[in-house]
Amino acid sequence: MAKTDLTNLRIGYAASQFVEIRWVVKSLGQQLLVDGQLRYEDKLSNVGLNRPVSVFPAVGSTVTVKKLEVTPLKP
């Protein structure tokens, strides 16, 4: 769960309230859900991506992260 006080989180959600953001990344595609509602989906290849998850603010804003949980999906 995260919120911002000014502009947006870098993933593009612009509400100033806490929401649950679930980002599901698979080898072929990803989904972005906000409070359980699908907001974005693609089928692009993510093969070879190996950087850690990060959360950071847009210029001039503050992001408050209440909880960040990274769970590897089973094949």
CHARMM internal coordinates of N, CA and C (Angstrom, degrees):
IC EDIT
DIST 1 N 1 CA 1.4479
DIST 1 CA 1 C 1.5233
ANGL 1 N 1 CA 1 C 108.41
DIST 1 C 2 N 1.3130
ANGL 1 CA 1 C 2 N 116.03
DIHE 1 N 1 CA 1 C 2 N 141.13
DIST 2 N 2 CA 1.4576
ANGL 1 C 2 N 2 CA 120.66
DIHE 1 CA 1 C 2 N 2 CA -179.53
DIST 2 CA 2 C 1.5250
ANGL 2 N 2 CA 2 C 109.09
DIHE 1 C 2 N 2 CA 2 C -152.55
DIST 2 C 3 N 1.3351
ANGL 2 CA 2 C 3 N 115.85
DIHE 2 N 2 CA 2 C 3 N 160.00
DIST 3 N 3 CA 1.4619
ANGL 2 C 3 N 3 CA 121.07
DIHE 2 CA 2 C 3 N 3 CA 174.17
DIST 3 CA 3 C 1.5127
ANGL 3 N 3 CA 3 C 108.41
DIHE 2 C 3 N 3 CA 3 C -147.56
DIST 3 C 4 N 1.3228
ANGL 3 CA 3 C 4 N 116.26
DIHE 3 N 3 CA 3 C 4 N 164.49
DIST 4 N 4 CA 1.4513
ANGL 3 C 4 N 4 CA 121.76
DIHE 3 CA 3 C 4 N 4 CA 177.20
DIST 4 CA 4 C 1.5277
ANGL 4 N 4 CA 4 C 109.17
DIHE 3 C 4 N 4 CA 4 C -127.78
DIST 4 C 5 N 1.3252
ANGL 4 CA 4 C 5 N 116.56
DIHE 4 N 4 CA 4 C 5 N 151.13
DIST 5 N 5 CA 1.4681
ANGL 4 C 5 N 5 CA 119.86
DIHE 4 CA 4 C 5 N 5 CA -178.52
DIST 5 CA 5 C 1.5182
ANGL 5 N 5 CA 5 C 113.37
DIHE 4 C 5 N 5 CA 5 C -97.75
DIST 5 C 6 N 1.3276
ANGL 5 CA 5 C 6 N 118.22
DIHE 5 N 5 CA 5 C 6 N -7.30
DIST 6 N 6 CA 1.4483
ANGL 5 C 6 N 6 CA 118.06
DIHE 5 CA 5 C 6 N 6 CA -172.02
DIST 6 CA 6 C 1.5286
ANGL 6 N 6 CA 6 C 113.38
DIHE 5 C 6 N 6 CA 6 C -137.78
DIST 6 C 7 N 1.2962
ANGL 6 CA 6 C 7 N 118.49
DIHE 6 N 6 CA 6 C 7 N -70.80
DIST 7 N 7 CA 1.4682
ANGL 6 C 7 N 7 CA 119.38
DIHE 6 CA 6 C 7 N 7 CA -172.86
DIST 7 CA 7 C 1.5189
ANGL 7 N 7 CA 7 C 111.59
DIHE 6 C 7 N 7 CA 7 C -109.91
DIST 7 C 8 N 1.3126
ANGL 7 CA 7 C 8 N 118.60
DIHE 7 N 7 CA 7 C 8 N -84.67
DIST 8 N 8 CA 1.4537
ANGL 7 C 8 N 8 CA 119.00
DIHE 7 CA 7 C 8 N 8 CA -179.15
DIST 8 CA 8 C 1.5180
ANGL 8 N 8 CA 8 C 112.04
DIHE 7 C 8 N 8 CA 8 C -160.01
DIST 8 C 9 N 1.2933
ANGL 8 CA 8 C 9 N 116.16
DIHE 8 N 8 CA 8 C 9 N 164.40
DIST 9 N 9 CA 1.4531
ANGL 8 C 9 N 9 CA 122.41
DIHE 8 CA 8 C 9 N 9 CA 168.21
DIST 9 CA 9 C 1.5204
ANGL 9 N 9 CA 9 C 106.16
DIHE 8 C 9 N 9 CA 9 C -77.48
DIST 9 C 10 N 1.2866
ANGL 9 CA 9 C 10 N 117.71
DIHE 9 N 9 CA 9 C 10 N 154.20
DIST 10 N 10 CA 1.4563
ANGL 9 C 10 N 10 CA 119.65
DIHE 9 CA 9 C 10 N 10 CA -177.24
DIST 10 CA 10 C 1.5258
ANGL 10 N 10 CA 10 C 113.05
DIHE 9 C 10 N 10 CA 10 C -63.59
DIST 10 C 11 N 1.2984
ANGL 10 CA 10 C 11 N 118.62
DIHE 10 N 10 CA 10 C 11 N -14.99
DIST 11 N 11 CA 1.4565
ANGL 10 C 11 N 11 CA 118.94
DIHE 10 CA 10 C 11 N 11 CA 175.18
DIST 11 CA 11 C 1.5181
ANGL 11 N 11 CA 11 C 110.76
DIHE 10 C 11 N 11 CA 11 C -82.12
DIST 11 C 12 N 1.3268
ANGL 11 CA 11 C 12 N 118.34
DIHE 11 N 11 CA 11 C 12 N -5.15
DIST 12 N 12 CA 1.4435
ANGL 11 C 12 N 12 CA 121.58
DIHE 11 CA 11 C 12 N 12 CA 169.11
DIST 12 CA 12 C 1.5101
ANGL 12 N 12 CA 12 C 117.43
DIHE 11 C 12 N 12 CA 12 C 98.36
DIST 12 C 13 N 1.2974
ANGL 12 CA 12 C 13 N 119.98
DIHE 12 N 12 CA 12 C 13 N 11.52
DIST 13 N 13 CA 1.4640
ANGL 12 C 13 N 13 CA 120.54
DIHE 12 CA 12 C 13 N 13 CA 177.58
DIST 13 CA 13 C 1.5170
ANGL 13 N 13 CA 13 C 108.64
DIHE 12 C 13 N 13 CA 13 C -89.05
DIST 13 C 14 N 1.3343
ANGL 13 CA 13 C 14 N 119.30
DIHE 13 N 13 CA 13 C 14 N 128.11
DIST 14 N 14 CA 1.4653
ANGL 13 C 14 N 14 CA 121.59
DIHE 13 CA 13 C 14 N 14 CA -168.86
DIST 14 CA 14 C 1.5256
ANGL 14 N 14 CA 14 C 114.17
DIHE 13 C 14 N 14 CA 14 C -115.82
DIST 14 C 15 N 1.2996
ANGL 14 CA 14 C 15 N 119.22
DIHE 14 N 14 CA 14 C 15 N 33.91
DIST 15 N 15 CA 1.4623
ANGL 14 C 15 N 15 CA 121.32
DIHE 14 CA 14 C 15 N 15 CA 176.88
DIST 15 CA 15 C 1.5242
ANGL 15 N 15 CA 15 C 109.16
DIHE 14 C 15 N 15 CA 15 C -98.91
DIST 15 C 16 N 1.3380
ANGL 15 CA 15 C 16 N 117.52
DIHE 15 N 15 CA 15 C 16 N 147.52
DIST 16 N 16 CA 1.4840
ANGL 15 C 16 N 16 CA 121.01
DIHE 15 CA 15 C 16 N 16 CA 178.62
DIST 16 CA 16 C 1.5125
ANGL 16 N 16 CA 16 C 111.05
DIHE 15 C 16 N 16 CA 16 C -98.90
DIST 16 C 17 N 1.3427
ANGL 16 CA 16 C 17 N 117.64
DIHE 16 N 16 CA 16 C 17 N 39.08
DIST 17 N 17 CA 1.4540
ANGL 16 C 17 N 17 CA 123.15
DIHE 16 CA 16 C 17 N 17 CA 176.54
DIST 17 CA 17 C 1.5220
ANGL 17 N 17 CA 17 C 107.32
DIHE 16 C 17 N 17 CA 17 C -131.35
DIST 17 C 18 N 1.3328
ANGL 17 CA 17 C 18 N 117.21
DIHE 17 N 17 CA 17 C 18 N 159.94
DIST 18 N 18 CA 1.4503
ANGL 17 C 18 N 18 CA 119.93
DIHE 17 CA 17 C 18 N 18 CA 176.85
DIST 18 CA 18 C 1.5177
ANGL 18 N 18 CA 18 C 109.91
DIHE 17 C 18 N 18 CA 18 C -70.78
DIST 18 C 19 N 1.3117
ANGL 18 CA 18 C 19 N 116.24
DIHE 18 N 18 CA 18 C 19 N 134.68
DIST 19 N 19 CA 1.4588
ANGL 18 C 19 N 19 CA 122.76
DIHE 18 CA 18 C 19 N 19 CA 175.52
DIST 19 CA 19 C 1.5231
ANGL 19 N 19 CA 19 C 108.23
DIHE 18 C 19 N 19 CA 19 C -136.58
DIST 19 C 20 N 1.3215
ANGL 19 CA 19 C 20 N 115.81
DIHE 19 N 19 CA 19 C 20 N 156.14
DIST 20 N 20 CA 1.4579
ANGL 19 C 20 N 20 CA 120.01
DIHE 19 CA 19 C 20 N 20 CA 173.72
DIST 20 CA 20 C 1.5171
ANGL 20 N 20 CA 20 C 108.01
DIHE 19 C 20 N 20 CA 20 C -92.38
DIST 20 C 21 N 1.3177
ANGL 20 CA 20 C 21 N 116.08
DIHE 20 N 20 CA 20 C 21 N 121.98
DIST 21 N 21 CA 1.4553
ANGL 20 C 21 N 21 CA 122.14
DIHE 20 CA 20 C 21 N 21 CA 179.46
DIST 21 CA 21 C 1.5201
ANGL 21 N 21 CA 21 C 107.32
DIHE 20 C 21 N 21 CA 21 C -112.67
DIST 21 C 22 N 1.3072
ANGL 21 CA 21 C 22 N 116.13
DIHE 21 N 21 CA 21 C 22 N 121.77
DIST 22 N 22 CA 1.4634
ANGL 21 C 22 N 22 CA 121.36
DIHE 21 CA 21 C 22 N 22 CA 178.27
DIST 22 CA 22 C 1.5196
ANGL 22 N 22 CA 22 C 107.34
DIHE 21 C 22 N 22 CA 22 C -116.10
DIST 22 C 23 N 1.3375
ANGL 22 CA 22 C 23 N 114.86
DIHE 22 N 22 CA 22 C 23 N 120.56
DIST 23 N 23 CA 1.4582
ANGL 22 C 23 N 23 CA 121.40
DIHE 22 CA 22 C 23 N 23 CA -179.29
DIST 23 CA 23 C 1.5116
ANGL 23 N 23 CA 23 C 106.75
DIHE 22 C 23 N 23 CA 23 C -115.21
DIST 23 C 24 N 1.3049
ANGL 23 CA 23 C 24 N 116.93
DIHE 23 N 23 CA 23 C 24 N 109.57
DIST 24 N 24 CA 1.4616
ANGL 23 C 24 N 24 CA 122.77
DIHE 23 CA 23 C 24 N 24 CA -177.53
DIST 24 CA 24 C 1.5245
ANGL 24 N 24 CA 24 C 107.55
DIHE 23 C 24 N 24 CA 24 C -103.16
DIST 24 C 25 N 1.3279
ANGL 24 CA 24 C 25 N 115.96
DIHE 24 N 24 CA 24 C 25 N 114.69
DIST 25 N 25 CA 1.4600
ANGL 24 C 25 N 25 CA 121.25
DIHE 24 CA 24 C 25 N 25 CA -178.79
DIST 25 CA 25 C 1.5167
ANGL 25 N 25 CA 25 C 108.47
DIHE 24 C 25 N 25 CA 25 C -114.52
DIST 25 C 26 N 1.3195
ANGL 25 CA 25 C 26 N 116.06
DIHE 25 N 25 CA 25 C 26 N 123.32
DIST 26 N 26 CA 1.4657
ANGL 25 C 26 N 26 CA 122.62
DIHE 25 CA 25 C 26 N 26 CA 177.78
DIST 26 CA 26 C 1.5244
ANGL 26 N 26 CA 26 C 108.62
DIHE 25 C 26 N 26 CA 26 C -118.50
DIST 26 C 27 N 1.3165
ANGL 26 CA 26 C 27 N 117.40
DIHE 26 N 26 CA 26 C 27 N 172.27
DIST 27 N 27 CA 1.4621
ANGL 26 C 27 N 27 CA 119.56
DIHE 26 CA 26 C 27 N 27 CA -178.78
DIST 27 CA 27 C 1.5346
ANGL 27 N 27 CA 27 C 111.91
DIHE 26 C 27 N 27 CA 27 C -61.45
DIST 27 C 28 N 1.3193
ANGL 27 CA 27 C 28 N 117.31
DIHE 27 N 27 CA 27 C 28 N -32.20
DIST 28 N 28 CA 1.4632
ANGL 27 C 28 N 28 CA 121.24
DIHE 27 CA 27 C 28 N 28 CA 176.29
DIST 28 CA 28 C 1.5171
ANGL 28 N 28 CA 28 C 110.02
DIHE 27 C 28 N 28 CA 28 C -124.76
DIST 28 C 29 N 1.3094
ANGL 28 CA 28 C 29 N 116.46
DIHE 28 N 28 CA 28 C 29 N 78.44
DIST 29 N 29 CA 1.4514
ANGL 28 C 29 N 29 CA 120.91
DIHE 28 CA 28 C 29 N 29 CA 174.27
DIST 29 CA 29 C 1.5073
ANGL 29 N 29 CA 29 C 114.52
DIHE 28 C 29 N 29 CA 29 C 122.48
DIST 29 C 30 N 1.3259
ANGL 29 CA 29 C 30 N 113.92
DIHE 29 N 29 CA 29 C 30 N 169.36
DIST 30 N 30 CA 1.4635
ANGL 29 C 30 N 30 CA 121.38
DIHE 29 CA 29 C 30 N 30 CA 178.21
DIST 30 CA 30 C 1.5190
ANGL 30 N 30 CA 30 C 109.39
DIHE 29 C 30 N 30 CA 30 C -151.65
DIST 30 C 31 N 1.3217
ANGL 30 CA 30 C 31 N 115.02
DIHE 30 N 30 CA 30 C 31 N 157.08
DIST 31 N 31 CA 1.4600
ANGL 30 C 31 N 31 CA 122.55
DIHE 30 CA 30 C 31 N 31 CA 176.20
DIST 31 CA 31 C 1.5240
ANGL 31 N 31 CA 31 C 107.97
DIHE 30 C 31 N 31 CA 31 C -132.16
DIST 31 C 32 N 1.3135
ANGL 31 CA 31 C 32 N 116.20
DIHE 31 N 31 CA 31 C 32 N 145.33
DIST 32 N 32 CA 1.4477
ANGL 31 C 32 N 32 CA 122.32
DIHE 31 CA 31 C 32 N 32 CA 174.58
DIST 32 CA 32 C 1.5219
ANGL 32 N 32 CA 32 C 107.27
DIHE 31 C 32 N 32 CA 32 C -124.31
DIST 32 C 33 N 1.3303
ANGL 32 CA 32 C 33 N 116.53
DIHE 32 N 32 CA 32 C 33 N 119.34
DIST 33 N 33 CA 1.4646
ANGL 32 C 33 N 33 CA 121.97
DIHE 32 CA 32 C 33 N 33 CA -179.83
DIST 33 CA 33 C 1.5238
ANGL 33 N 33 CA 33 C 108.73
DIHE 32 C 33 N 33 CA 33 C -117.61
DIST 33 C 34 N 1.3265
ANGL 33 CA 33 C 34 N 116.91
DIHE 33 N 33 CA 33 C 34 N 137.93
DIST 34 N 34 CA 1.4598
ANGL 33 C 34 N 34 CA 123.06
DIHE 33 CA 33 C 34 N 34 CA 176.17
DIST 34 CA 34 C 1.5128
ANGL 34 N 34 CA 34 C 107.22
DIHE 33 C 34 N 34 CA 34 C -118.75
DIST 34 C 35 N 1.3243
ANGL 34 CA 34 C 35 N 115.85
DIHE 34 N 34 CA 34 C 35 N 118.68
DIST 35 N 35 CA 1.4656
ANGL 34 C 35 N 35 CA 121.99
DIHE 34 CA 34 C 35 N 35 CA -175.89
DIST 35 CA 35 C 1.5270
ANGL 35 N 35 CA 35 C 111.38
DIHE 34 C 35 N 35 CA 35 C 50.47
DIST 35 C 36 N 1.3373
ANGL 35 CA 35 C 36 N 116.12
DIHE 35 N 35 CA 35 C 36 N 41.05
DIST 36 N 36 CA 1.4534
ANGL 35 C 36 N 36 CA 122.17
DIHE 35 CA 35 C 36 N 36 CA 176.05
DIST 36 CA 36 C 1.5163
ANGL 36 N 36 CA 36 C 115.60
DIHE 35 C 36 N 36 CA 36 C 83.53
DIST 36 C 37 N 1.3310
ANGL 36 CA 36 C 37 N 118.31
DIHE 36 N 36 CA 36 C 37 N -5.14
DIST 37 N 37 CA 1.4596
ANGL 36 C 37 N 37 CA 121.98
DIHE 36 CA 36 C 37 N 37 CA -178.48
DIST 37 CA 37 C 1.5254
ANGL 37 N 37 CA 37 C 109.86
DIHE 36 C 37 N 37 CA 37 C -100.08
DIST 37 C 38 N 1.3358
ANGL 37 CA 37 C 38 N 116.76
DIHE 37 N 37 CA 37 C 38 N 125.90
DIST 38 N 38 CA 1.4513
ANGL 37 C 38 N 38 CA 121.88
DIHE 37 CA 37 C 38 N 38 CA 179.55
DIST 38 CA 38 C 1.5203
ANGL 38 N 38 CA 38 C 109.63
DIHE 37 C 38 N 38 CA 38 C -64.03
DIST 38 C 39 N 1.3444
ANGL 38 CA 38 C 39 N 116.42
DIHE 38 N 38 CA 38 C 39 N 122.49
DIST 39 N 39 CA 1.4642
ANGL 38 C 39 N 39 CA 120.94
DIHE 38 CA 38 C 39 N 39 CA -179.85
DIST 39 CA 39 C 1.5222
ANGL 39 N 39 CA 39 C 112.21
DIHE 38 C 39 N 39 CA 39 C -111.82
DIST 39 C 40 N 1.3451
ANGL 39 CA 39 C 40 N 116.63
DIHE 39 N 39 CA 39 C 40 N -22.21
DIST 40 N 40 CA 1.4673
ANGL 39 C 40 N 40 CA 120.16
DIHE 39 CA 39 C 40 N 40 CA -178.28
DIST 40 CA 40 C 1.5138
ANGL 40 N 40 CA 40 C 108.84
DIHE 39 C 40 N 40 CA 40 C -156.86
DIST 40 C 41 N 1.3411
ANGL 40 CA 40 C 41 N 115.75
DIHE 40 N 40 CA 40 C 41 N 144.05
DIST 41 N 41 CA 1.4571
ANGL 40 C 41 N 41 CA 120.79
DIHE 40 CA 40 C 41 N 41 CA 175.97
DIST 41 CA 41 C 1.5216
ANGL 41 N 41 CA 41 C 108.88
DIHE 40 C 41 N 41 CA 41 C -153.40
DIST 41 C 42 N 1.3417
ANGL 41 CA 41 C 42 N 116.99
DIHE 41 N 41 CA 41 C 42 N 140.06
DIST 42 N 42 CA 1.4527
ANGL 41 C 42 N 42 CA 120.87
DIHE 41 CA 41 C 42 N 42 CA 171.77
DIST 42 CA 42 C 1.5204
ANGL 42 N 42 CA 42 C 109.19
DIHE 41 C 42 N 42 CA 42 C -142.65
DIST 42 C 43 N 1.3090
ANGL 42 CA 42 C 43 N 115.71
DIHE 42 N 42 CA 42 C 43 N 169.60
DIST 43 N 43 CA 1.4642
ANGL 42 C 43 N 43 CA 122.12
DIHE 42 CA 42 C 43 N 43 CA -179.03
DIST 43 CA 43 C 1.5294
ANGL 43 N 43 CA 43 C 110.75
DIHE 42 C 43 N 43 CA 43 C -120.67
DIST 43 C 44 N 1.3288
ANGL 43 CA 43 C 44 N 117.04
DIHE 43 N 43 CA 43 C 44 N 27.74
DIST 44 N 44 CA 1.4599
ANGL 43 C 44 N 44 CA 121.73
DIHE 43 CA 43 C 44 N 44 CA -179.63
DIST 44 CA 44 C 1.5242
ANGL 44 N 44 CA 44 C 110.98
DIHE 43 C 44 N 44 CA 44 C -75.85
DIST 44 C 45 N 1.3154
ANGL 44 CA 44 C 45 N 116.33
DIHE 44 N 44 CA 44 C 45 N 155.06
DIST 45 N 45 CA 1.4580
ANGL 44 C 45 N 45 CA 121.44
DIHE 44 CA 44 C 45 N 45 CA -178.88
DIST 45 CA 45 C 1.5253
ANGL 45 N 45 CA 45 C 111.35
DIHE 44 C 45 N 45 CA 45 C -74.60
DIST 45 C 46 N 1.3111
ANGL 45 CA 45 C 46 N 116.38
DIHE 45 N 45 CA 45 C 46 N 133.39
DIST 46 N 46 CA 1.4617
ANGL 45 C 46 N 46 CA 123.28
DIHE 45 CA 45 C 46 N 46 CA 174.07
DIST 46 CA 46 C 1.5200
ANGL 46 N 46 CA 46 C 110.91
DIHE 45 C 46 N 46 CA 46 C -113.45
DIST 46 C 47 N 1.3250
ANGL 46 CA 46 C 47 N 116.88
DIHE 46 N 46 CA 46 C 47 N 11.90
DIST 47 N 47 CA 1.4601
ANGL 46 C 47 N 47 CA 122.11
DIHE 46 CA 46 C 47 N 47 CA -179.18
DIST 47 CA 47 C 1.5255
ANGL 47 N 47 CA 47 C 108.99
DIHE 46 C 47 N 47 CA 47 C -60.46
DIST 47 C 48 N 1.3124
ANGL 47 CA 47 C 48 N 116.21
DIHE 47 N 47 CA 47 C 48 N 130.84
DIST 48 N 48 CA 1.4628
ANGL 47 C 48 N 48 CA 121.46
DIHE 47 CA 47 C 48 N 48 CA 178.58
DIST 48 CA 48 C 1.5138
ANGL 48 N 48 CA 48 C 114.56
DIHE 47 C 48 N 48 CA 48 C 94.12
DIST 48 C 49 N 1.3348
ANGL 48 CA 48 C 49 N 118.43
DIHE 48 N 48 CA 48 C 49 N -10.35
DIST 49 N 49 CA 1.4632
ANGL 48 C 49 N 49 CA 120.23
DIHE 48 CA 48 C 49 N 49 CA 176.64
DIST 49 CA 49 C 1.5230
ANGL 49 N 49 CA 49 C 108.51
DIHE 48 C 49 N 49 CA 49 C -75.98
DIST 49 C 50 N 1.3186
ANGL 49 CA 49 C 50 N 117.16
DIHE 49 N 49 CA 49 C 50 N 128.72
DIST 50 N 50 CA 1.4585
ANGL 49 C 50 N 50 CA 118.93
DIHE 49 CA 49 C 50 N 50 CA -176.97
DIST 50 CA 50 C 1.5277
ANGL 50 N 50 CA 50 C 113.60
DIHE 49 C 50 N 50 CA 50 C -144.64
DIST 50 C 51 N 1.3061
ANGL 50 CA 50 C 51 N 118.17
DIHE 50 N 50 CA 50 C 51 N 22.01
DIST 51 N 51 CA 1.4668
ANGL 50 C 51 N 51 CA 121.33
DIHE 50 CA 50 C 51 N 51 CA 177.49
DIST 51 CA 51 C 1.5219
ANGL 51 N 51 CA 51 C 110.25
DIHE 50 C 51 N 51 CA 51 C -85.84
DIST 51 C 52 N 1.3423
ANGL 51 CA 51 C 52 N 116.85
DIHE 51 N 51 CA 51 C 52 N 153.01
DIST 52 N 52 CA 1.4677
ANGL 51 C 52 N 52 CA 119.31
DIHE 51 CA 51 C 52 N 52 CA 179.48
DIST 52 CA 52 C 1.5284
ANGL 52 N 52 CA 52 C 112.01
DIHE 51 C 52 N 52 CA 52 C -72.29
DIST 52 C 53 N 1.3202
ANGL 52 CA 52 C 53 N 115.53
DIHE 52 N 52 CA 52 C 53 N 159.78
DIST 53 N 53 CA 1.4586
ANGL 52 C 53 N 53 CA 122.10
DIHE 52 CA 52 C 53 N 53 CA 176.03
DIST 53 CA 53 C 1.5247
ANGL 53 N 53 CA 53 C 108.42
DIHE 52 C 53 N 53 CA 53 C -70.28
DIST 53 C 54 N 1.3317
ANGL 53 CA 53 C 54 N 116.66
DIHE 53 N 53 CA 53 C 54 N 140.60
DIST 54 N 54 CA 1.4618
ANGL 53 C 54 N 54 CA 120.40
DIHE 53 CA 53 C 54 N 54 CA 176.26
DIST 54 CA 54 C 1.5204
ANGL 54 N 54 CA 54 C 109.26
DIHE 53 C 54 N 54 CA 54 C -141.15
DIST 54 C 55 N 1.3241
ANGL 54 CA 54 C 55 N 116.33
DIHE 54 N 54 CA 54 C 55 N 154.34
DIST 55 N 55 CA 1.4643
ANGL 54 C 55 N 55 CA 123.56
DIHE 54 CA 54 C 55 N 55 CA 177.04
DIST 55 CA 55 C 1.5180
ANGL 55 N 55 CA 55 C 106.36
DIHE 54 C 55 N 55 CA 55 C -128.52
DIST 55 C 56 N 1.3380
ANGL 55 CA 55 C 56 N 116.73
DIHE 55 N 55 CA 55 C 56 N 128.41
DIST 56 N 56 CA 1.4598
ANGL 55 C 56 N 56 CA 120.09
DIHE 55 CA 55 C 56 N 56 CA -179.56
DIST 56 CA 56 C 1.5211
ANGL 56 N 56 CA 56 C 109.50
DIHE 55 C 56 N 56 CA 56 C -149.60
DIST 56 C 57 N 1.3398
ANGL 56 CA 56 C 57 N 118.18
DIHE 56 N 56 CA 56 C 57 N 154.83
DIST 57 N 57 CA 1.4632
ANGL 56 C 57 N 57 CA 121.74
DIHE 56 CA 56 C 57 N 57 CA -173.34
DIST 57 CA 57 C 1.5193
ANGL 57 N 57 CA 57 C 113.23
DIHE 56 C 57 N 57 CA 57 C -84.79
DIST 57 C 58 N 1.3262
ANGL 57 CA 57 C 58 N 115.01
DIHE 57 N 57 CA 57 C 58 N 162.73
DIST 58 N 58 CA 1.4582
ANGL 57 C 58 N 58 CA 121.37
DIHE 57 CA 57 C 58 N 58 CA 168.41
DIST 58 CA 58 C 1.5301
ANGL 58 N 58 CA 58 C 107.14
DIHE 57 C 58 N 58 CA 58 C -75.11
DIST 58 C 59 N 1.3091
ANGL 58 CA 58 C 59 N 117.21
DIHE 58 N 58 CA 58 C 59 N 166.89
DIST 59 N 59 CA 1.4644
ANGL 58 C 59 N 59 CA 122.17
DIHE 58 CA 58 C 59 N 59 CA -176.91
DIST 59 CA 59 C 1.5196
ANGL 59 N 59 CA 59 C 111.16
DIHE 58 C 59 N 59 CA 59 C -57.35
DIST 59 C 60 N 1.3212
ANGL 59 CA 59 C 60 N 116.60
DIHE 59 N 59 CA 59 C 60 N 124.39
DIST 60 N 60 CA 1.4537
ANGL 59 C 60 N 60 CA 122.16
DIHE 59 CA 59 C 60 N 60 CA 175.82
DIST 60 CA 60 C 1.5128
ANGL 60 N 60 CA 60 C 116.37
DIHE 59 C 60 N 60 CA 60 C 84.48
DIST 60 C 61 N 1.3228
ANGL 60 CA 60 C 61 N 118.79
DIHE 60 N 60 CA 60 C 61 N -2.05
DIST 61 N 61 CA 1.4596
ANGL 60 C 61 N 61 CA 119.82
DIHE 60 CA 60 C 61 N 61 CA -179.34
DIST 61 CA 61 C 1.5191
ANGL 61 N 61 CA 61 C 110.94
DIHE 60 C 61 N 61 CA 61 C -106.83
DIST 61 C 62 N 1.3122
ANGL 61 CA 61 C 62 N 115.11
DIHE 61 N 61 CA 61 C 62 N 169.30
DIST 62 N 62 CA 1.4534
ANGL 61 C 62 N 62 CA 122.32
DIHE 61 CA 61 C 62 N 62 CA 176.42
DIST 62 CA 62 C 1.5153
ANGL 62 N 62 CA 62 C 108.11
DIHE 61 C 62 N 62 CA 62 C -121.25
DIST 62 C 63 N 1.3157
ANGL 62 CA 62 C 63 N 116.74
DIHE 62 N 62 CA 62 C 63 N 130.89
DIST 63 N 63 CA 1.4541
ANGL 62 C 63 N 63 CA 121.55
DIHE 62 CA 62 C 63 N 63 CA 177.39
DIST 63 CA 63 C 1.5251
ANGL 63 N 63 CA 63 C 108.05
DIHE 62 C 63 N 63 CA 63 C -107.43
DIST 63 C 64 N 1.3085
ANGL 63 CA 63 C 64 N 116.42
DIHE 63 N 63 CA 63 C 64 N 129.84
DIST 64 N 64 CA 1.4593
ANGL 63 C 64 N 64 CA 122.41
DIHE 63 CA 63 C 64 N 64 CA 176.44
DIST 64 CA 64 C 1.5172
ANGL 64 N 64 CA 64 C 108.26
DIHE 63 C 64 N 64 CA 64 C -108.32
DIST 64 C 65 N 1.3157
ANGL 64 CA 64 C 65 N 116.95
DIHE 64 N 64 CA 64 C 65 N 115.95
DIST 65 N 65 CA 1.4595
ANGL 64 C 65 N 65 CA 121.72
DIHE 64 CA 64 C 65 N 65 CA 179.73
DIST 65 CA 65 C 1.5143
ANGL 65 N 65 CA 65 C 108.34
DIHE 64 C 65 N 65 CA 65 C -101.38
DIST 65 C 66 N 1.2921
ANGL 65 CA 65 C 66 N 116.04
DIHE 65 N 65 CA 65 C 66 N 119.02
DIST 66 N 66 CA 1.4572
ANGL 65 C 66 N 66 CA 121.75
DIHE 65 CA 65 C 66 N 66 CA 179.52
DIST 66 CA 66 C 1.5223
ANGL 66 N 66 CA 66 C 110.37
DIHE 65 C 66 N 66 CA 66 C -84.03
DIST 66 C 67 N 1.3297
ANGL 66 CA 66 C 67 N 116.40
DIHE 66 N 66 CA 66 C 67 N -37.05
DIST 67 N 67 CA 1.4541
ANGL 66 C 67 N 67 CA 120.71
DIHE 66 CA 66 C 67 N 67 CA -178.18
DIST 67 CA 67 C 1.5254
ANGL 67 N 67 CA 67 C 108.60
DIHE 66 C 67 N 67 CA 67 C -158.73
DIST 67 C 68 N 1.3287
ANGL 67 CA 67 C 68 N 117.24
DIHE 67 N 67 CA 67 C 68 N 136.10
DIST 68 N 68 CA 1.4528
ANGL 67 C 68 N 68 CA 122.91
DIHE 67 CA 67 C 68 N 68 CA 174.23
DIST 68 CA 68 C 1.5163
ANGL 68 N 68 CA 68 C 107.28
DIHE 67 C 68 N 68 CA 68 C -131.78
DIST 68 C 69 N 1.3098
ANGL 68 CA 68 C 69 N 115.44
DIHE 68 N 68 CA 68 C 69 N 120.15
DIST 69 N 69 CA 1.4633
ANGL 68 C 69 N 69 CA 120.40
DIHE 68 CA 68 C 69 N 69 CA -178.08
DIST 69 CA 69 C 1.5265
ANGL 69 N 69 CA 69 C 108.35
DIHE 68 C 69 N 69 CA 69 C -128.99
DIST 69 C 70 N 1.3227
ANGL 69 CA 69 C 70 N 116.12
DIHE 69 N 69 CA 69 C 70 N 126.85
DIST 70 N 70 CA 1.4549
ANGL 69 C 70 N 70 CA 121.37
DIHE 69 CA 69 C 70 N 70 CA 178.23
DIST 70 CA 70 C 1.5210
ANGL 70 N 70 CA 70 C 107.25
DIHE 69 C 70 N 70 CA 70 C -113.24
DIST 70 C 71 N 1.3308
ANGL 70 CA 70 C 71 N 115.80
DIHE 70 N 70 CA 70 C 71 N 121.42
DIST 71 N 71 CA 1.4563
ANGL 70 C 71 N 71 CA 121.36
DIHE 70 CA 70 C 71 N 71 CA -177.41
DIST 71 CA 71 C 1.5143
ANGL 71 N 71 CA 71 C 109.63
DIHE 70 C 71 N 71 CA 71 C -124.78
DIST 71 C 72 N 1.3270
ANGL 71 CA 71 C 72 N 118.82
DIHE 71 N 71 CA 71 C 72 N 115.13
DIST 72 N 72 CA 1.4696
ANGL 71 C 72 N 72 CA 119.65
DIHE 71 CA 71 C 72 N 72 CA 176.85
DIST 72 CA 72 C 1.5277
ANGL 72 N 72 CA 72 C 109.88
DIHE 71 C 72 N 72 CA 72 C -64.87
DIST 72 C 73 N 1.3320
ANGL 72 CA 72 C 73 N 116.37
DIHE 72 N 72 CA 72 C 73 N 137.56
DIST 73 N 73 CA 1.4478
ANGL 72 C 73 N 73 CA 121.08
DIHE 72 CA 72 C 73 N 73 CA 177.91
DIST 73 CA 73 C 1.5240
ANGL 73 N 73 CA 73 C 109.98
DIHE 72 C 73 N 73 CA 73 C -82.51
DIST 73 C 74 N 1.3053
ANGL 73 CA 73 C 74 N 115.75
DIHE 73 N 73 CA 73 C 74 N 146.29
DIST 74 N 74 CA 1.4658
ANGL 73 C 74 N 74 CA 119.78
DIHE 73 CA 73 C 74 N 74 CA 176.91
DIST 74 CA 74 C 1.5175
ANGL 74 N 74 CA 74 C 108.62
DIHE 73 C 74 N 74 CA 74 C -75.18
DIST 74 C 75 N 1.3413
ANGL 74 CA 74 C 75 N 117.79
DIHE 74 N 74 CA 74 C 75 N 143.76
DIST 75 N 75 CA 1.4842
ANGL 74 C 75 N 75 CA 119.89
DIHE 74 CA 74 C 75 N 75 CA -178.87
DIST 75 CA 75 C 1.5215
ANGL 75 N 75 CA 75 C 111.90
DIHE 74 C 75 N 75 CA 75 C -63.95
END
COOR INIT
IC SEED 1 N 1 CA 1 C
IC BUILD
